Amino acid sequence: MRIVILDLKWSCAIEALTEQVARQLRKRAEVTVISAKRPQCADGVRVARQDTYRDSVLEFFNPLVYLRLLRRIRRVDPHVIYIISPHVLNVPVVLLCKWFTRAIVISHIHDPEYSGSLVVATIADLVSRMQSKWSDRLFCYGKAIQDAIVQKFHVPASRIAIFRHGPTHLTPGDTLESMAARTSPKYFSQIGTILDRKGIEYFLEAARLFNEKHGAEAAQFLLAGTGSLGKYQTQMERLPNLVVHNRFLEDAEMDDILASSYASVLPYTEGIMQSGFIAIAYGNGCPVIVSDIGSLPEGVEVGKTGFVVERKNAGQIAQAMTKIYSGNFENFSANCLKFYREKFSWESLGEELYRDMASSLALRKRGGP
């Protein structure tokens, strides 16, 4: 089977995900990646830019972009075209692929509810709606996302396959390292791009509440990621045990922090998403505390690998921190590694993806929908 993975999103997170998916599918099929990445990538072909939203809009009206894409795809003559990332070009590309290739078109819908400016959110919603309607099959990360696609875009659930969001880089859990090698925990951490929807203010307030109960010497709090922290300055100044890395973290740095954390906190306030960060945390034996947003709770075994809290509820976050801090941390950590190896292994995820693609192709050949 020949598979084309189409990745037009200019994003380091999607880029890493594409590489992991391609690596696994290559064990089972002939895979070509067509992407917007720079020419130095292994087999990507730069067909479009997404340095800014303006670039994307301009390219939407540029017929040469579609000619380059279609020429490259037809050269491969794929059986399956997997559109793995969101992009404004995806809608016309889906139609062109259905008109001018014999392939089945599979689109990945990451989040049916987009945040950001009204213009960007409106465009993203329109793209996802039309892409969902015209693709032969959809992939998503979680039951809550599937339900949202069904309700919002009126797509039958039978056309949507659910997969777990694997880690975007290899973590210590992949090498089956012993628990003895794990660093003693000292942090409660929140890692990721600084965005309003990440709920950083609730993480910081939970840290203050935790300090009130246990004292500032009990644990440290670590906040890391690129973006402006100006709006949180007052809260940050009240935490003497707060460590801040206001920059991009390399994979090894992230693993070191997670391996030294009591828990990683994901207090998102909006969206219907899943996060590959849960898999990375588990691979480092790190429990998670997540808000009850979208499919995030689906990746947590409550009381075993972490806790689910009410969104925008700093008090519940602080209580979850206390349960992990005062509980049997070794059991939490061991459960996370076990969950990682059983549920987030890229080998098993790659096999699931391939099987669904193969069965969808076989159904097409038999004249199915």
CORNORDA-V666110 format. One line per field, one symbol per residue. psi: psi as a letter, one per 30 degrees, with the letter a starting at -180 (. if undefined). A space follows every 50 residues. Layout:
psi->???
This chain:
psi->kkkkjjjfkikeeeeeeeeeeeeeffffljkkkjlgllffleglkjfllh eleeeeeefegjfeeeeeeeeeefeeilekjjjflkkffeeeeeeeeeeg lglkkkkkjejfjklaleeeeeeeeeeeeeeeeflelkklileeeeeeee eefhkkfffkkklljlkflklfffghllfffkkkkflkljklkjleffhe eeeeeeeeeeeeeflffellkkkklllkgefgeeeeffjfgkkkjilkkl eeeeeeeefgkelkkihkfllillkffeeeeefggklljllhkbgeffgk jkfegalklkkgjeeeeeeeeeeeefajeeeeeeeeeeeeeefgkfeeee eeeeeeeeeeeeeefgga.
